[in-house]
Amino acid sequence: MTKKNKKILVIHGPNLNLLGKREVSVYGKVNLAAINKQLKKLADELGVSLDIKQSNHEGEIVDLIGKAPKKYSAILINPAAYTHTSVAIRDAVAAVSVPTVEVHLSNIYSREEFRHTSLISSVAKGQICGFGIESYILGLRASATFAK
Ligand code: DQA
């Protein structure tokens, strides 16, 4: 597979559809459409294609990950609140042999203690957090680099 054929699945987890209006002091004013626009621009530069999904539902995210091996060379995911709670999403990432990069806008380690644990990071290729929209940009670069 040449680099041009590589397809990356981007998954935005719960409440990220509210970015721009939600806890602006933590997440900033940037909304999801603006993040997606920047990701698509970078994807063009990197010569990869993207499918971008947002879901507030754990099972839906599990299904997206489970079906990923058929179509995708890498997954870029912000599991949002499910980062800290979802054994099901963790197990889905572990089950598929698709390199998965975990990103967060905020630095989860400098926030409330319940955010300090990521159930996803031990099965992810790596994690990038704390850089706002730049976490996604760096995450997409990593996803494209490690895509199968
Ligand atoms: C988040 C951090 C999570 O703790 C939180 O539940 C989110 C967003 C981030 O991008 O900083 O919804 O994943």
Backbone and ligand atoms as CSV (ligand in chain L), in Angstrom:
chain,resi,resn,atom,element,x,y,z
A,1,MET,N,N,0.838,-1.208,0.000
A,1,MET,CA,C,0.000,0.000,0.000
A,1,MET,C,C,0.874,1.260,0.000
A,2,THR,N,N,0.644,2.144,-0.961
A,2,THR,CA,C,1.445,3.374,-0.952
A,2,THR,C,C,0.860,4.336,0.065
A,3,LYS,N,N,1.638,5.343,0.429
A,3,LYS,CA,C,1.190,6.299,1.442
A,3,LYS,C,C,-0.125,6.972,1.027
A,4,LYS,N,N,-0.269,7.218,-0.288
A,4,LYS,CA,C,-1.468,7.902,-0.795
A,4,LYS,C,C,-2.756,7.117,-0.544
A,5,ASN,N,N,-2.625,5.795,-0.476
A,5,ASN,CA,C,-3.812,4.966,-0.285
A,5,ASN,C,C,-4.208,4.825,1.180
A,6,LYS,N,N,-3.386,5.360,2.049
A,6,LYS,CA,C,-3.670,5.136,3.467
A,6,LYS,C,C,-4.860,5.956,3.929
A,7,LYS,N,N,-5.733,5.267,4.633
A,7,LYS,CA,C,-6.940,5.922,5.119
A,7,LYS,C,C,-6.922,5.868,6.652
A,8,ILE,N,N,-7.176,7.017,7.247
A,8,ILE,CA,C,-7.131,7.111,8.710
A,8,ILE,C,C,-8.530,7.433,9.232
A,9,LEU,N,N,-8.929,6.702,10.269
A,9,LEU,CA,C,-10.215,6.946,10.910
A,9,LEU,C,C,-10.020,7.877,12.097
A,10,VAL,N,N,-10.721,9.006,12.069
A,10,VAL,CA,C,-10.666,9.966,13.187
A,10,VAL,C,C,-11.956,9.808,13.982
A,11,ILE,N,N,-11.819,9.567,15.284
A,11,ILE,CA,C,-13.009,9.430,16.138
A,11,ILE,C,C,-12.965,10.494,17.234
A,12,HIS,N,N,-14.000,11.309,17.255
A,12,HIS,CA,C,-14.185,12.277,18.334
A,12,HIS,C,C,-15.245,11.717,19.278
A,13,GLY,N,N,-14.909,11.599,20.550
A,13,GLY,CA,C,-15.834,11.030,21.520
A,13,GLY,C,C,-16.875,12.005,22.050
A,14,PRO,N,N,-17.495,11.631,23.169
A,14,PRO,CA,C,-18.654,12.357,23.674
A,14,PRO,C,C,-18.391,13.818,24.029
A,15,ASN,N,N,-19.369,14.617,23.694
A,15,ASN,CA,C,-19.399,16.057,24.000
A,15,ASN,C,C,-18.446,16.902,23.159
A,16,LEU,N,N,-17.667,16.271,22.327
A,16,LEU,CA,C,-16.747,17.068,21.494
A,16,LEU,C,C,-17.513,17.803,20.393
A,17,ASN,N,N,-18.747,17.377,20.148
A,17,ASN,CA,C,-19.621,18.146,19.238
A,17,ASN,C,C,-19.961,19.519,19.833
A,18,LEU,N,N,-19.727,19.677,21.131
A,18,LEU,CA,C,-20.063,20.945,21.801
A,18,LEU,C,C,-18.860,21.886,21.906
A,19,LEU,N,N,-17.737,21.479,21.360
A,19,LEU,CA,C,-16.533,22.328,21.438
A,19,LEU,C,C,-16.824,23.708,20.866
A,20,GLY,N,N,-16.222,24.703,21.507
A,20,GLY,CA,C,-16.478,26.084,21.085
A,20,GLY,C,C,-17.458,26.767,22.021
A,21,LYS,N,N,-18.363,25.933,22.598
A,21,LYS,CA,C,-19.361,26.462,23.541
A,21,LYS,C,C,-19.121,25.868,24.929
A,22,ARG,N,N,-18.435,24.733,24.949
A,22,ARG,CA,C,-18.298,23.930,26.149
A,22,ARG,C,C,-17.023,24.308,26.918
A,23,GLU,N,N,-17.148,24.622,28.217
A,23,GLU,CA,C,-15.976,24.890,29.076
A,23,GLU,C,C,-14.849,25.571,28.290
A,24,VAL,N,N,-15.175,26.742,27.810
A,24,VAL,CA,C,-14.250,27.468,26.928
A,24,VAL,C,C,-12.900,27.749,27.619
A,25,SER,N,N,-12.949,27.913,28.952
A,25,SER,CA,C,-11.700,28.191,29.674
A,25,SER,C,C,-10.752,26.983,29.627
A,26,VAL,N,N,-11.310,25.789,29.430
A,26,VAL,CA,C,-10.474,24.572,29.352
A,26,VAL,C,C,-10.147,24.226,27.896
A,27,TYR,N,N,-11.181,24.250,27.044
A,27,TYR,CA,C,-11.017,23.719,25.682
A,27,TYR,C,C,-10.872,24.780,24.601
A,28,GLY,N,N,-11.058,26.058,24.989
A,28,GLY,CA,C,-10.911,27.125,24.015
A,28,GLY,C,C,-12.152,27.319,23.159
A,29,LYS,N,N,-12.044,28.261,22.235
A,29,LYS,CA,C,-13.220,28.635,21.426
A,29,LYS,C,C,-13.300,27.857,20.113
A,30,VAL,N,N,-12.288,27.076,19.839
A,30,VAL,CA,C,-12.275,26.346,18.570
A,30,VAL,C,C,-13.371,25.269,18.563
A,31,ASN,N,N,-14.120,25.200,17.474
A,31,ASN,CA,C,-15.172,24.172,17.413
A,31,ASN,C,C,-14.704,22.975,16.579
A,32,LEU,N,N,-15.550,21.937,16.581
A,32,LEU,CA,C,-15.138,20.685,15.935
A,32,LEU,C,C,-14.957,20.856,14.425
A,33,ALA,N,N,-15.800,21.701,13.833
A,33,ALA,CA,C,-15.689,21.911,12.382
A,33,ALA,C,C,-14.317,22.513,12.040
A,34,ALA,N,N,-13.848,23.428,12.886
A,34,ALA,CA,C,-12.533,24.058,12.639
A,34,ALA,C,C,-11.403,23.032,12.795
A,35,ILE,N,N,-11.537,22.169,13.797
A,35,ILE,CA,C,-10.522,21.104,13.984
A,35,ILE,C,C,-10.514,20.185,12.762
A,36,ASN,N,N,-11.700,19.788,12.339
A,36,ASN,CA,C,-11.792,18.869,11.195
A,36,ASN,C,C,-11.223,19.494,9.923
A,37,LYS,N,N,-11.458,20.801,9.750
A,37,LYS,CA,C,-10.939,21.497,8.569
A,37,LYS,C,C,-9.390,21.451,8.559
A,38,GLN,N,N,-8.812,21.711,9.724
A,38,GLN,CA,C,-7.339,21.669,9.806
A,38,GLN,C,C,-6.805,20.250,9.596
A,39,LEU,N,N,-7.541,19.264,10.127
A,39,LEU,CA,C,-7.097,17.872,9.938
A,39,LEU,C,C,-7.131,17.490,8.460
A,40,LYS,N,N,-8.192,17.919,7.757
A,40,LYS,CA,C,-8.299,17.579,6.329
A,40,LYS,C,C,-7.182,18.243,5.530
A,41,LYS,N,N,-6.874,19.488,5.893
A,41,LYS,CA,C,-5.798,20.208,5.194
A,41,LYS,C,C,-4.465,19.469,5.382
A,42,LEU,N,N,-4.191,19.081,6.617
A,42,LEU,CA,C,-2.944,18.363,6.887
A,42,LEU,C,C,-2.946,16.986,6.204
A,43,ALA,N,N,-4.091,16.329,6.206
A,43,ALA,CA,C,-4.174,15.019,5.552
A,43,ALA,C,C,-3.798,15.140,4.076
A,44,ASP,N,N,-4.276,16.198,3.422
A,44,ASP,CA,C,-3.924,16.430,2.008
A,44,ASP,C,C,-2.415,16.578,1.862
A,45,GLU,N,N,-1.829,17.374,2.768
A,45,GLU,CA,C,-0.374,17.588,2.711
A,45,GLU,C,C,0.386,16.275,2.919
A,46,LEU,N,N,-0.150,15.424,3.795
A,46,LEU,CA,C,0.532,14.162,4.109
A,46,LEU,C,C,0.215,13.062,3.106
A,47,GLY,N,N,-0.769,13.326,2.248
A,47,GLY,CA,C,-1.132,12.321,1.245
A,47,GLY,C,C,-1.900,11.149,1.810
A,48,VAL,N,N,-2.683,11.402,2.868
A,48,VAL,CA,C,-3.544,10.346,3.411
A,48,VAL,C,C,-4.988,10.833,3.327
A,49,SER,N,N,-5.934,9.898,3.393
A,49,SER,CA,C,-7.330,10.338,3.404
A,49,SER,C,C,-7.938,10.052,4.780
A,50,LEU,N,N,-8.992,10.796,5.091
A,50,LEU,CA,C,-9.599,10.700,6.428
A,50,LEU,C,C,-11.078,10.379,6.336
A,51,ASP,N,N,-11.559,9.590,7.288
A,51,ASP,CA,C,-12.985,9.525,7.585
A,51,ASP,C,C,-13.112,10.052,9.007
A,52,ILE,N,N,-13.986,11.017,9.213
A,52,ILE,CA,C,-14.095,11.656,10.527
A,52,ILE,C,C,-15.482,11.376,11.112
A,53,LYS,N,N,-15.508,10.836,12.337
A,53,LYS,CA,C,-16.772,10.512,13.017
A,53,LYS,C,C,-16.776,11.138,14.413
A,54,GLN,N,N,-17.963,11.527,14.835
A,54,GLN,CA,C,-18.133,11.960,16.239
A,54,GLN,C,C,-19.281,11.162,16.816
A,55,SER,N,N,-19.101,10.648,18.037
A,55,SER,CA,C,-20.195,9.915,18.661
A,55,SER,C,C,-20.216,10.152,20.160
A,56,ASN,N,N,-21.437,10.236,20.684
A,56,ASN,CA,C,-21.626,10.352,22.132
A,56,ASN,C,C,-21.925,8.994,22.759
A,57,HIS,N,N,-21.797,7.926,21.949
A,57,HIS,CA,C,-22.252,6.608,22.390
A,57,HIS,C,C,-21.110,5.595,22.402
A,58,GLU,N,N,-20.898,5.023,23.541
A,58,GLU,CA,C,-19.774,4.093,23.728
A,58,GLU,C,C,-19.826,2.919,22.745
A,59,GLY,N,N,-21.000,2.305,22.629
A,59,GLY,CA,C,-21.122,1.132,21.754
A,59,GLY,C,C,-20.863,1.466,20.295
A,60,GLU,N,N,-21.275,2.672,19.919
A,60,GLU,CA,C,-21.041,3.094,18.533
A,60,GLU,C,C,-19.533,3.230,18.268
A,61,ILE,N,N,-18.826,3.752,19.255
A,61,ILE,CA,C,-17.367,3.912,19.114
A,61,ILE,C,C,-16.701,2.525,19.067
A,62,VAL,N,N,-17.190,1.608,19.902
A,62,VAL,CA,C,-16.675,0.227,19.896
A,62,VAL,C,C,-16.878,-0.390,18.503
A,63,ASP,N,N,-18.052,-0.168,17.922
A,63,ASP,CA,C,-18.342,-0.705,16.578
A,63,ASP,C,C,-17.417,-0.108,15.519
A,64,LEU,N,N,-17.205,1.203,15.604
A,64,LEU,CA,C,-16.315,1.866,14.622
A,64,LEU,C,C,-14.911,1.267,14.681
A,65,ILE,N,N,-14.422,1.063,15.902
A,65,ILE,CA,C,-13.063,0.513,16.067
A,65,ILE,C,C,-13.020,-0.938,15.584
A,66,GLY,N,N,-14.045,-1.694,15.926
A,66,GLY,CA,C,-14.092,-3.118,15.548
A,66,GLY,C,C,-14.098,-3.339,14.044
A,67,LYS,N,N,-14.719,-2.396,13.318
A,67,LYS,CA,C,-14.789,-2.538,11.859
A,67,LYS,C,C,-13.581,-1.910,11.164
A,68,ALA,N,N,-12.743,-1.210,11.925
A,68,ALA,CA,C,-11.649,-0.431,11.332
A,68,ALA,C,C,-10.643,-1.252,10.504
A,69,PRO,N,N,-10.284,-2.488,10.910
A,69,PRO,CA,C,-9.259,-3.213,10.155
A,69,PRO,C,C,-9.571,-3.382,8.670
A,70,LYS,N,N,-10.862,-3.448,8.325
A,70,LYS,CA,C,-11.238,-3.639,6.912
A,70,LYS,C,C,-10.845,-2.450,6.050
A,71,LYS,N,N,-10.860,-1.256,6.624
A,71,LYS,CA,C,-10.760,-0.039,5.821
A,71,LYS,C,C,-9.597,0.882,6.158
A,72,TYR,N,N,-9.097,0.802,7.395
A,72,TYR,CA,C,-8.202,1.875,7.866
A,72,TYR,C,C,-6.810,1.377,8.234
A,73,SER,N,N,-5.843,2.281,8.002
A,73,SER,CA,C,-4.443,1.981,8.312
A,73,SER,C,C,-4.043,2.512,9.683
A,74,ALA,N,N,-4.857,3.383,10.249
A,74,ALA,CA,C,-4.578,3.933,11.574
A,74,ALA,C,C,-5.856,4.559,12.114
A,75,ILE,N,N,-5.881,4.728,13.434
A,75,ILE,CA,C,-7.006,5.413,14.089
A,75,ILE,C,C,-6.439,6.559,14.913
A,76,LEU,N,N,-7.073,7.714,14.783
A,76,LEU,CA,C,-6.772,8.861,15.646
A,76,LEU,C,C,-8.005,9.079,16.493
A,77,ILE,N,N,-7.868,8.968,17.810
A,77,ILE,CA,C,-9.068,9.046,18.657
A,77,ILE,C,C,-8.899,9.988,19.836
A,78,ASN,N,N,-9.905,10.824,20.035
A,78,ASN,CA,C,-10.059,11.526,21.307
A,78,ASN,C,C,-11.253,10.861,21.990
A,79,PRO,N,N,-10.985,9.941,22.924
A,79,PRO,CA,C,-12.095,9.212,23.544
A,79,PRO,C,C,-12.872,10.060,24.546
A,80,ALA,N,N,-12.396,11.292,24.786
A,80,ALA,CA,C,-13.051,12.236,25.697
A,80,ALA,C,C,-13.312,11.551,27.049
A,81,ALA,N,N,-14.513,11.698,27.605
A,81,ALA,CA,C,-14.761,11.164,28.957
A,81,ALA,C,C,-14.586,9.651,29.031
A,82,TYR,N,N,-14.814,8.955,27.907
A,82,TYR,CA,C,-14.655,7.494,27.912
A,82,TYR,C,C,-13.208,7.061,28.136
A,83,THR,N,N,-12.285,7.991,27.935
A,83,THR,CA,C,-10.870,7.712,28.228
A,83,THR,C,C,-10.710,7.107,29.624
A,84,HIS,N,N,-11.488,7.665,30.550
A,84,HIS,CA,C,-11.280,7.368,31.968
A,84,HIS,C,C,-12.162,6.240,32.484
A,85,THR,N,N,-13.076,5.781,31.632
A,85,THR,CA,C,-14.076,4.808,32.126
A,85,THR,C,C,-14.252,3.570,31.262
A,86,SER,N,N,-13.882,3.631,29.993
A,86,SER,CA,C,-14.378,2.600,29.072
A,86,SER,C,C,-13.422,1.415,28.852
A,87,VAL,N,N,-13.705,0.347,29.550
A,87,VAL,CA,C,-12.984,-0.908,29.305
A,87,VAL,C,C,-13.349,-1.420,27.907
A,88,ALA,N,N,-14.596,-1.154,27.485
A,88,ALA,CA,C,-15.054,-1.639,26.169
A,88,ALA,C,C,-14.262,-0.992,25.025
A,89,ILE,N,N,-14.012,0.306,25.120
A,89,ILE,CA,C,-13.219,0.964,24.063
A,89,ILE,C,C,-11.762,0.507,24.151
A,90,ARG,N,N,-11.269,0.363,25.352
A,90,ARG,CA,C,-9.896,-0.144,25.535
A,90,ARG,C,C,-9.749,-1.527,24.891
A,91,ASP,N,N,-10.714,-2.401,25.156
A,91,ASP,CA,C,-10.648,-3.762,24.611
A,91,ASP,C,C,-10.789,-3.761,23.083
A,92,ALA,N,N,-11.599,-2.833,22.556
A,92,ALA,CA,C,-11.747,-2.747,21.093
A,92,ALA,C,C,-10.418,-2.343,20.455
A,93,VAL,N,N,-9.742,-1.368,21.036
A,93,VAL,CA,C,-8.436,-0.941,20.501
A,93,VAL,C,C,-7.438,-2.109,20.586
A,94,ALA,N,N,-7.473,-2.817,21.714
A,94,ALA,CA,C,-6.554,-3.963,21.884
A,94,ALA,C,C,-6.859,-5.079,20.891
A,95,ALA,N,N,-8.126,-5.200,20.514
A,95,ALA,CA,C,-8.550,-6.313,19.653
A,95,ALA,C,C,-8.124,-6.143,18.205
A,96,VAL,N,N,-8.012,-4.889,17.766
A,96,VAL,CA,C,-7.694,-4.664,16.353
A,96,VAL,C,C,-6.211,-4.347,16.196
A,97,SER,N,N,-5.664,-4.757,15.063
A,97,SER,CA,C,-4.229,-4.495,14.879
A,97,SER,C,C,-4.043,-3.217,14.069
A,98,VAL,N,N,-4.773,-2.201,14.441
A,98,VAL,CA,C,-4.692,-0.918,13.741
A,98,VAL,C,C,-4.011,0.069,14.687
A,99,PRO,N,N,-2.865,0.628,14.290
A,99,PRO,CA,C,-2.180,1.567,15.185
A,99,PRO,C,C,-3.106,2.721,15.571
A,100,THR,N,N,-3.220,2.951,16.864
A,100,THR,CA,C,-4.179,3.929,17.375
A,100,THR,C,C,-3.464,4.997,18.185
A,101,VAL,N,N,-3.715,6.241,17.821
A,101,VAL,CA,C,-3.100,7.371,18.527
A,101,VAL,C,C,-4.192,8.087,19.318
A,102,GLU,N,N,-3.946,8.266,20.606
A,102,GLU,CA,C,-4.906,8.911,21.521
A,102,GLU,C,C,-4.536,10.376,21.682
A,103,VAL,N,N,-5.515,11.252,21.535
A,103,VAL,CA,C,-5.231,12.680,21.718
A,103,VAL,C,C,-6.253,13.308,22.660
A,104,HIS,N,N,-5.796,14.365,23.326
A,104,HIS,CA,C,-6.669,15.198,24.157
A,104,HIS,C,C,-6.281,16.648,23.974
A,105,LEU,N,N,-7.278,17.501,23.938
A,105,LEU,CA,C,-7.009,18.931,23.852
A,105,LEU,C,C,-6.316,19.423,25.129
A,106,SER,N,N,-6.863,19.017,26.267
A,106,SER,CA,C,-6.320,19.490,27.545
A,106,SER,C,C,-5.266,18.519,28.055
A,107,ASN,N,N,-4.489,19.003,29.042
A,107,ASN,CA,C,-3.533,18.119,29.710
A,107,ASN,C,C,-4.284,17.396,30.823
A,108,ILE,N,N,-4.677,16.157,30.542
A,108,ILE,CA,C,-5.527,15.424,31.492
A,108,ILE,C,C,-4.818,15.187,32.827
A,109,TYR,N,N,-3.484,15.255,32.823
A,109,TYR,CA,C,-2.708,14.980,34.049
A,109,TYR,C,C,-2.611,16.197,34.965
A,110,SER,N,N,-2.992,17.360,34.455
A,110,SER,CA,C,-2.951,18.557,35.302
A,110,SER,C,C,-4.365,18.954,35.734
A,111,ARG,N,N,-5.335,18.078,35.496
A,111,ARG,CA,C,-6.735,18.381,35.828
A,111,ARG,C,C,-7.203,17.505,37.009
A,112,GLU,N,N,-8.488,17.334,37.147
A,112,GLU,CA,C,-9.021,16.554,38.269
A,112,GLU,C,C,-8.399,15.151,38.278
A,113,GLU,N,N,-8.302,14.594,39.483
A,113,GLU,CA,C,-7.634,13.303,39.603
A,113,GLU,C,C,-8.298,12.197,38.768
A,114,PHE,N,N,-9.629,12.265,38.621
A,114,PHE,CA,C,-10.294,11.185,37.875
A,114,PHE,C,C,-9.909,11.175,36.401
A,115,ARG,N,N,-9.297,12.307,35.943
A,115,ARG,CA,C,-8.850,12.355,34.540
A,115,ARG,C,C,-7.414,11.852,34.365
A,116,HIS,N,N,-6.738,11.561,35.494
A,116,HIS,CA,C,-5.319,11.188,35.391
A,116,HIS,C,C,-5.122,9.778,34.847
A,117,THR,N,N,-6.171,8.978,34.880
A,117,THR,CA,C,-6.060,7.613,34.352
A,117,THR,C,C,-6.681,7.533,32.966
A,118,SER,N,N,-5.894,7.033,32.020
A,118,SER,CA,C,-6.434,6.701,30.704
A,118,SER,C,C,-6.425,5.190,30.570
A,119,LEU,N,N,-7.594,4.624,30.326
A,119,LEU,CA,C,-7.664,3.170,30.092
A,119,LEU,C,C,-7.186,2.832,28.687
A,120,ILE,N,N,-7.079,3.858,27.846
A,120,ILE,CA,C,-6.745,3.643,26.437
A,120,ILE,C,C,-5.231,3.654,26.201
A,121,SER,N,N,-4.512,4.449,26.987
A,121,SER,CA,C,-3.101,4.717,26.638
A,121,SER,C,C,-2.232,3.454,26.585
A,122,SER,N,N,-2.544,2.461,27.429
A,122,SER,CA,C,-1.687,1.261,27.439
A,122,SER,C,C,-1.858,0.399,26.187
A,123,VAL,N,N,-2.945,0.606,25.459
A,123,VAL,CA,C,-3.132,-0.164,24.224
A,123,VAL,C,C,-2.960,0.720,22.975
A,124,ALA,N,N,-2.772,2.019,23.197
A,124,ALA,CA,C,-2.550,2.939,22.074
A,124,ALA,C,C,-1.079,2.909,21.668
A,125,LYS,N,N,-0.832,3.347,20.438
A,125,LYS,CA,C,0.556,3.498,19.996
A,125,LYS,C,C,1.226,4.579,20.848
A,126,GLY,N,N,0.479,5.642,21.114
A,126,GLY,CA,C,0.970,6.709,21.962
A,126,GLY,C,C,-0.139,7.685,22.265
A,127,GLN,N,N,0.176,8.622,23.153
A,127,GLN,CA,C,-0.826,9.605,23.566
A,127,GLN,C,C,-0.227,11.008,23.488
A,128,ILE,N,N,-1.030,11.955,23.007
A,128,ILE,CA,C,-0.605,13.354,22.942
A,128,ILE,C,C,-1.688,14.182,23.617
A,129,CYS,N,N,-1.320,14.985,24.607
A,129,CYS,CA,C,-2.345,15.788,25.274
A,129,CYS,C,C,-1.787,17.121,25.726
A,130,GLY,N,N,-2.693,18.074,25.850
A,130,GLY,CA,C,-2.327,19.353,26.451
A,130,GLY,C,C,-2.026,20.478,25.488
A,131,PHE,N,N,-2.131,20.226,24.199
A,131,PHE,CA,C,-1.715,21.238,23.221
A,131,PHE,C,C,-2.880,21.812,22.422
A,132,GLY,N,N,-4.087,21.654,22.946
A,132,GLY,CA,C,-5.249,22.166,22.223
A,132,GLY,C,C,-5.344,21.503,20.854
A,133,ILE,N,N,-5.720,22.289,19.849
A,133,ILE,CA,C,-5.894,21.738,18.503
A,133,ILE,C,C,-4.588,21.109,17.990
A,134,GLU,N,N,-3.468,21.612,18.486
A,134,GLU,CA,C,-2.161,21.082,18.063
A,134,GLU,C,C,-2.005,19.599,18.468
A,135,SER,N,N,-2.701,19.169,19.529
A,135,SER,CA,C,-2.658,17.742,19.902
A,135,SER,C,C,-3.176,16.890,18.744
A,136,TYR,N,N,-4.248,17.362,18.103
A,136,TYR,CA,C,-4.790,16.637,16.953
A,136,TYR,C,C,-3.829,16.661,15.764
A,137,ILE,N,N,-3.213,17.834,15.551
A,137,ILE,CA,C,-2.290,17.969,14.411
A,137,ILE,C,C,-1.106,17.007,14.587
A,138,LEU,N,N,-0.529,17.036,15.797
A,138,LEU,CA,C,0.593,16.128,16.083
A,138,LEU,C,C,0.123,14.674,16.018
A,139,GLY,N,N,-1.091,14.450,16.494
A,139,GLY,CA,C,-1.655,13.099,16.482
A,139,GLY,C,C,-1.854,12.576,15.077
A,140,LEU,N,N,-2.283,13.453,14.183
A,140,LEU,CA,C,-2.476,13.014,12.790
A,140,LEU,C,C,-1.119,12.708,12.139
A,141,ARG,N,N,-0.132,13.539,12.436
A,141,ARG,CA,C,1.223,13.240,11.905
A,141,ARG,C,C,1.691,11.871,12.395
A,142,ALA,N,N,1.489,11.602,13.687
A,142,ALA,CA,C,1.900,10.300,14.254
A,142,ALA,C,C,1.097,9.171,13.613
A,143,SER,N,N,-0.195,9.385,13.431
A,143,SER,CA,C,-1.040,8.338,12.829
A,143,SER,C,C,-0.581,8.023,11.414
A,144,ALA,N,N,-0.262,9.069,10.657
A,144,ALA,CA,C,0.182,8.855,9.268
A,144,ALA,C,C,1.540,8.151,9.246
A,145,THR,N,N,2.389,8.507,10.197
A,145,THR,CA,C,3.730,7.897,10.258
A,145,THR,C,C,3.655,6.412,10.613
A,146,PHE,N,N,2.772,6.083,11.550
A,146,PHE,CA,C,2.730,4.699,12.036
A,146,PHE,C,C,1.634,3.860,11.367
A,147,ALA,N,N,0.921,4.474,10.406
A,147,ALA,CA,C,-0.141,3.742,9.706
A,147,ALA,C,C,0.439,2.501,9.043
A,148,LYS,N,N,-0.347,1.429,9.078
A,148,LYS,CA,C,0.135,0.150,8.515
A,148,LYS,C,C,0.081,0.128,7.004
L,1,DQA,C1,C,-10.699,15.542,26.718
L,1,DQA,C2,C,-10.348,15.343,28.205
L,1,DQA,C3,C,-11.373,14.469,28.899
L,1,DQA,O1,O,-11.039,14.309,30.278
L,1,DQA,C4,C,-12.755,15.090,28.820
L,1,DQA,O2,O,-13.720,14.244,29.399
L,1,DQA,C5,C,-13.130,15.487,27.446
L,1,DQA,C6,C,-12.114,16.069,26.548
L,1,DQA,C7,C,-9.742,16.531,26.016
L,1,DQA,O3,O,-9.727,16.541,24.789
L,1,DQA,O4,O,-9.045,17.297,26.694
L,1,DQA,O5,O,-14.293,15.437,27.059
L,1,DQA,O6,O,-10.580,14.292,26.068
